[in-house]
């Protein structure tokens, strides 16, 4: 990936993260709202980690990197299902 492509991906990720944090959900309990916010932050960090691993996989594919990417993807799927 070129430097421009990496920068573009970072910008898109940042925009997506900003859009996702602008939810208008109303929670009856403060604890539920806090848990939702923490889960969103964790999901965003997992997406960023997945992107980094994807770039590493493209440049230097190895069994360890591919396995780590798959495990992060599974975690993202679990968190996404739980959040929705």
N, C-alpha and C positions, 0 to 999 in steps of 0.2 A: 504494500500500500504506500502511496506517495504521501508526502507531508500534507499536501492539500486535502487529500482524501481523509486522512486521520483527523485533521482540524475540522473538516466538514462533519464527520461522524460525531465528534465531540460537541459541536454546535447543535446538531440534531438531538443528541442525547440530552443536552441541557434544556432545550426547548420542550422536549417530551416530558422531562422531569417537572418542569414548571407547570405544564398543562395538567399533569396528573395530580399535583399537589393542590390544585384549585378546586377541590371537591366541595360540594355544598350539602353533604350529608348532615343530618341532625341526629344526634345520639341522646338517648334518655339518661344514660349514665356517663359521667366524666371518664371513668376507667375504660369504657368501651371506646371512647373517642381517642384517648391516649394510646391504647393498644393499636387502633387503626392507623394512627400516625406513625407509630414505631414500625409496624409491619410495612407501611408504604416506604419508609426510609430504607428498611432492610431490603425490600424488593428493588428499589432503585440502585442500591450498592451492588446487589447481585447482578443486575443488568449491566452495570458498568464493568464488573469483573468478567462477565461473560464476553463482553465486547473486547476487552483486553486479551482474553484467552483466544478468541476467534482470530484476532490479528496475529497473535503468536503462532497459532496453528497454521495460518496461511504462509508464514515465513519459515517456521521451523516445526513441521509436524512431528510429533512423537506420541507414543502410546500414553504417556503420563498426561500430557497436555490434553489429548483427546478425551481421556477418562475424566479429567478435572472439568472439562467443558460440559461433558454429559451430566455429571453430578450437579453442577451449578444449574444447568437447564432443568433438571428434575426439581431442584429446590425452587426455582422460579415458577414452575408449573404448579407446585404445591401451594406456594404463597399466593399466586394469582387466583387459584381456585378458592382458597380460603377467604380472600379479600372480597370476592364477588358473590 
